[in-house]
């Protein structure tokens, strides 16, 4: 599978714009903690994950906001953003 990053950027921008149009500029997230599966186990559908850890959305948000403040983005920030987007999709189901 090949992912076109420009297309992904356009799609993500359009979806966030539609969410903002429907919900406004700020959205309250009720849940904060989530289960996180180690990367080695995440994409192995043949073995049940054994190593679960806890992630925290509020911590993820604090860390990715540092990019706005000038901190260099790191690859882990993509994972943090994906967790935040997943929480938005779960807690704010709307017809886009």
N, C-alpha and C positions, 0 to 999 in steps of 0.2 A: 504494500500500500504506500502510495506517495501522497503527501499532504502539501498543498499549495498554500504557503503562508500568507500570501496576499489575499487569497480567497477567504482564508480563515479569519484574517483581520477584518475584512469587509462584513462577513457574516456576524462576527462577534459584535462589531460596532452597530450593525442594524438591529440585532436582538436586544442589546442594551438600550438603544434609542427607543425601541418599542416598549420595553419594560419601563423606562423613565416616562414615556408618554402616558402609560397606564397607571403608574404608581407614584410618580413624582421623583424628585431628586434624591430622597432618602427613603430607605426601607428598613424597617425594624426586623431583625432576625431573632427569633425566640431561642433557638438552640445555640449553644456555644461549643460544647465538646462533641467530638465525633470519633468513631473508630477508624483507625488508619491501618492499612495492611502493608507489610514490607514489600518493597518493589520486586524482590525475587519471587514472591508468592502471588502477586497481584495478577499476573498474566499467565498463570499456570492453572488452567481449569481442571486438570487431572488430579490435583492434590488440594485437599482442604487447607486453607491457611491456618497456621499454628501460632504465628507471631503477630498478635494484634497490639497496637499501641494506641494511645489517645492523642488526637490533635485538638487544637483549640482555634475556633474561627476568629475570636477577638485578637489572639496573638498573631494569627496569619495576617489579619488586616493591619495591625501595627507594623509588622515587618514589611509588607508591600508598600505601605504609605511612605516608607523611607526612600523609595525610588523617586517619588515626587520631590523629596527634599534634597535630592542630588546623590543619594547612595547608589553605587553601581548595582544594577540588577544582577541576580545570580539565578542559575537554572532552577534552584529550589523555589524561587518566587513564582515560577509558572505553576508548580504544584500547589502553592498557597492560593493563587488566583483560582485554580480549578476547584479547590475545596470551597471557596467563597461562592463561585458561580453555581456549584452543585447545590449548596444550601439555598441560594436564591431560587433555583428551579424547583426545589422541594417545597419551600415555605411560601412561595408566591406563584402558584400555578395559575396562569392566565392564558387565554387564547390570544396569541400574538397575531 
